[in-house]
Amino acid sequence: MRRKTLRRKNFKGNCDFYREFMILFNKIHVISLALMESFHKRITYLKGEKIIPLAEFSEIKKESLKTLLNKAKRQTTPAFREKGIWKIGVDNIKKK
């Protein structure tokens, strides 16, 4: 009985596919963050909430500005940019 030898497959095609997939994934991620930021801005204006800078919001909530800026960049908080300044809409501000 003849033993089959395993041939080394050409993985170059797989690497190219993975690289292209990651490029596409990064583009989709950036677009989704931009859309979420736009939605947060529209919802804030439609609700008629008071809009304040994120720095002022951090003083009120006694939370680090760095933390809030990171949350805003990841869009885990409903913040948005206006003319390059991060802002957030607040309805009723309660101090901690």
Contacts in CASP RR format, 6 or more apart in sequence:
PFRMAT RR
TARGET T0000
AUTHOR 0000-0000-0000
METHOD contacts of the structure
MODEL  1
MRRKTLRRKNFKGNCDFYREFMILFNKIHVISLALMESFHKRITYLKGEK
IIPLAEFSEIKKESLKTLLNKAKRQTTPAFREKGIWKIGVDNIKKK
33 73 0 8 1.000
33 74 0 8 1.000
33 75 0 8 1.000
36 75 0 8 1.000
37 75 0 8 1.000
37 79 0 8 1.000
37 80 0 8 1.000
37 81 0 8 1.000
38 80 0 8 1.000
40 75 0 8 1.000
40 78 0 8 1.000
40 79 0 8 1.000
40 80 0 8 1.000
41 80 0 8 1.000
41 82 0 8 1.000
43 78 0 8 1.000
44 51 0 8 1.000
44 78 0 8 1.000
44 80 0 8 1.000
44 88 0 8 1.000
44 89 0 8 1.000
47 91 0 8 1.000
49 89 0 8 1.000
49 90 0 8 1.000
49 91 0 8 1.000
50 89 0 8 1.000
50 90 0 8 1.000
50 91 0 8 1.000
51 82 0 8 1.000
51 87 0 8 1.000
51 88 0 8 1.000
51 89 0 8 1.000
51 90 0 8 1.000
52 87 0 8 1.000
52 88 0 8 1.000
52 89 0 8 1.000
52 90 0 8 1.000
53 85 0 8 1.000
53 86 0 8 1.000
53 87 0 8 1.000
53 88 0 8 1.000
54 65 0 8 1.000
54 68 0 8 1.000
54 69 0 8 1.000
54 72 0 8 1.000
54 79 0 8 1.000
54 85 0 8 1.000
54 86 0 8 1.000
54 87 0 8 1.000
54 88 0 8 1.000
55 65 0 8 1.000
57 68 0 8 1.000
57 88 0 8 1.000
57 90 0 8 1.000
58 64 0 8 1.000
58 65 0 8 1.000
58 67 0 8 1.000
58 68 0 8 1.000
60 93 0 8 1.000
60 95 0 8 1.000
61 68 0 8 1.000
61 95 0 8 1.000
61 96 0 8 1.000
62 95 0 8 1.000
62 96 0 8 1.000
68 77 0 8 1.000
68 79 0 8 1.000
68 86 0 8 1.000
69 86 0 8 1.000
71 77 0 8 1.000
71 79 0 8 1.000
72 79 0 8 1.000
72 80 0 8 1.000
72 86 0 8 1.000
72 88 0 8 1.000
77 88 0 8 1.000
78 88 0 8 1.000
78 89 0 8 1.000
79 86 0 8 1.000
79 87 0 8 1.000
79 88 0 8 1.000
80 86 0 8 1.000
80 87 0 8 1.000
80 88 0 8 1.000
81 87 0 8 1.000
END
